[in-house]
Amino acid sequence: MASDPDVRAITSTPVGRSGGAARERGGVPLLIRFTLMAIFVFPASMVIEPIGASGTVPILLCLLLLLFWLASWLWGLHDPVPVRHPGRLAMSLLLLASFASYAALYAGWTGGSTEVTRASADRWLLLLAASSALVLVVAESIRSIADAMQVVRALLTGAFFCCLVGVVQFAFRVNPVEWIQAAMPGFTYNGGDTPFQIRGALMRVAGTTFHSIEFGVVSSMLIPLSIWRALNDPSGRRWFHWAQTALLVFAVATTVSRSGILALLVSLVVFLPFLTRSIRRWVLLASPFVVAAMFVFVPGFVGTIGAALGADTSDPSIATRVNNYPRVAQMLDTRPLLGAGPGNYSPPDALKILDNQYLGAIVTLGLVGLVATIAYLVLPGVASVLAARAARAPVLKGLAGAVAAGTLVAAACSMTFDSLSFPVFALLYPALVGLAGGVWRLVQAEATASSEHRPDLVPVRTTGTHPTRIPPDGEGV
């Protein structure tokens, strides 16, 4: 990993409640933190009507971030060129594939250029622009563990709100999202959300997301980061941080989703090896109590999810997924390279929905887009695993492992639902990719600092153009 001139050093002491370095305040701008929270807080079903489906609060905030980023680059306030990380490469590949498919659609090469298809392609590019903003600005804003902690807090605060809505939905069968919608003058309800859905003996809920599957997956993506935050955050009360983690686990249970269970298993399998041995033991010891709590707080959960996991192709949900493959093969034969155009698959009925993001990429972006989609969904997670293996400080190793878990959950579960069609997932994932880029740079800085062979000083956050340092005991210089 190449060195970055903008990131000189990080704290190599664990973030905790007593260390001086742990008390350092992060420098992530408020607009970025508010945007991360807004992903979960503002319903994506509410849009500014003239803009259409892309006129949601989170997407508009992301586009505003992109404008600020471009303006600051043009005016020479920052230089993004040296800030290299695998997530930026992955995002660039998906952008290039989408641009190629977009051009083919508008040129009429795909044979399906209509006003409707062009509008769908425009929406896809706006989503990618918003996603690019998160990948770029989040990565460039993280120059210390304290910065990373600010980003994690913002994401978890939004997710906590989403989970509270899910609890109200599950316990009282009312939808607080309707109250939020009523308090958004100037916005129009655009539909698409499914707050309630029956499975077996239970009512599945979605929180502020579009669907219970999305709710379960995004909650599982954040559980490792919530555990890392509970172990290392110097601010707030630790019991409350653990309560937030428990609420995320409860959210996965309330979705009664096979994808949610898969996501939870992937996240823990990836994350646990990068925790200290004592923490791993505590997590394993707590697991039986978590399962027991599911019996108490979600009656019928184990039986319902057991039946769902044991279903075969006679289950309509599984049958439709299996039947997708021959249909996709036929569509691939028609437009093999660049597909039908970005965002241009409109199922004639619910049974024809492609519950697989990779199949969706084949249909809309062709084989070129499939390769780019795989890179976008897999490369950041693999890079984060490598960063976690290379990190020396336990707090940084744990952070990299948590980010790796969240991003690899996205890669795995994109095989079980069309993930980038869901608004919360579609913005949470690039936020995690940006966080992964920041972690990648912190690991670079740690390696650079250790090569200086200065055991008398602990490198911390860069201030201006010179790294500020403090002694190992945490007292100021």
ABEGO torsion letter per residue (X at the ends): XBBBAABABBBABBBBAABAAAABBBABBAAAAAAAAAAAABBAABBBAAAEAAABAAAAAAAAAAAAAAAAAAAGABBAAABBBAAAAAAAAAAAAAAAAAAAAAAGAAGABBAAAAAAAAAAAAAAAAAAAAAAAAAAABABAAAAAAAAAAAAAAAAAAAAAAAAAAAAGBBAAAAAAAABBGBBBAEGBBABBBBEABBBBAEABABAAAAAAAAAAAAAAAAAAAAABABEBAAAAAAAAAAAAAAAAAAGBAAAAAAAAAAAAAAAAABBAAAAAAAAAAAAAAAAAAAAABBGAAAAAAAAAABBAABAAAAAAAAAAAAAAAAAAABAAAEAEBGBBBBABAAABBBBAAAAAAAAAEAAAAAAAAAAAAAAAAAAAAAAAABABAAAAAAAAAAAAAAAAAAAAAAABBAAABAAAAAAAAAAAAAAAAAAAAAAAAAAAAAAGBAABBBBBBBEABBBBBBAAGBBX
